[in-house]
Amino acid sequence: MVGPPPEWSQDLEILVANANRNLPSKPGAREAADANTGALLRLGWMLGGNILLLIVGLTIFMGPPWTITFKDALFWAVVALVILVRYVDVTRFAGQTADGKPATRRDFVRYALGLVTSSAAIWTLAQSVQVA
């Protein structure tokens, strides 16, 4: 007798059946799910992250000048999170630029540098001004 024992073919059938169960039921369902996830990620880095930075920046602004608190750590954590979301969008979900063109790693680097630079300016301003 040549080949694997007959019980191996039954195990293989079970493995194939289980693998097929995890596949999307319709062609294109996975692509649609990826498109939806990509759209949510784009909303996150374009809108949600900026709103969070504005809110945390305003709370820093309302405090006494040059006092480092958890709000400052939160501000920079949000900056890092927004950069991470943008990175995942570009590398995993065919990210797009704000005008709908495919984003490249160069776009990501430009975005990250711009966000860090503008966030540093806003943070410095929020820390420097004293509210009467």
N, C-alpha and C positions, 0 to 999 in steps of 0.2 A: 504494500500500500504506500502510495506517495502522497505527500501533502499533510496538512494539519488534521488533527482528529475532528470528527464531525461536530462535537460540542463547541469547538471554536467558532464555527460558522454561526451557531445560535448566539454566542456572545457578541459576535460582530454585528448581527442583525439588531440586537438590543441596543448596542452602542450607536448605530446609525439611526435607529428610531428615536433615541433620546436626543441625538444631535439635531435631527430634523424638527423636533418639537420646539427647540430654541430659536429656530429661524423665523424671520418675519413671515406672516401669513400671506401678504401681498407683495408682489414685486414693487420696489420703490419705497416700502414702508420704512426701512432703515434710513434711506436718504431723507425722507420727510422728517423723521425724528431728529436727524443730525441738523437739518435746516432750522427746525424749531429751536433746538438747543443753541445753535449759532446765533439766531436772532435774539434769544434771551441774553446770551453773553454780550452781544453788541449793545443791547439796552443797558446792561450792567456797567460796562466801561464808559459808555457815552453819557449816560444820564444818571444812573444810580450812584456811581462812584463820585461824580462831581457834586451831586446833592449832598452826599455824606460829608465830603470834604468841606463844603460850604457851611454846613451845620456845625461841624466840629471846629472849624476855623472861627466861626462867630462865637462859640463858647470860649475859645482861647482868648479872643479879642475882648470879651466882657470881663475877663479876670484881671488881676494885677499884672503889671508888666514884668517880664522876664522871670516868671515862676514856672518851673518845669513840673508838670503834674501828669497824671494818667491821661489827661486829654491830649497832651502832646504825643504820648506813645500811641494813643488811638489814632491821631491824625496820620502819623507815619505808617501805622499798620494799614490804614485805609489806602494810602498811597501804594504800598507794597501789594495789597490785595487787588487793586485796580490794574496794576501792571501785570500781575499774575493772570488775571482774567483776560486781559488783552493778549497775552502770550498764548494762552490756551485757545483763544478764538482764532488767532492767526495760524497756529501750528496744527491744531486738531480739527477745526470746524470751518476751514476755508474762509477765514475772516475777510471782511471787506473794509474798505476805507469809508469815511463818512459820506462820500459821494457814490458809493456802490461799486467801486472797482476792487478787484482782488488785492488783498493786502499782502505785502512781502515782509520778510524779516527786517528789511531796511525801514519800512514803514513802522514796524514795531519799535525798533531802536530809536527812531526819531520821536515817536510818541512817548516812549519811556523817558528819554532825556528831557523832552519838553515838559512832561508832567512833573518830574523831579525838580526841574528848574523853577517852574511856576509855583509849585507847592512850597519850595524853600522861600521864595519871595513872599508869598502870602503868609507863611508861618512867621517869618521875620517881622513882617508888618504887624501881624496880630499880636506878637509878643512885645513889640516896641511901643505901641500906642497905649496910653493910659486913658481909660474912660473916666470922666469926671463924675 
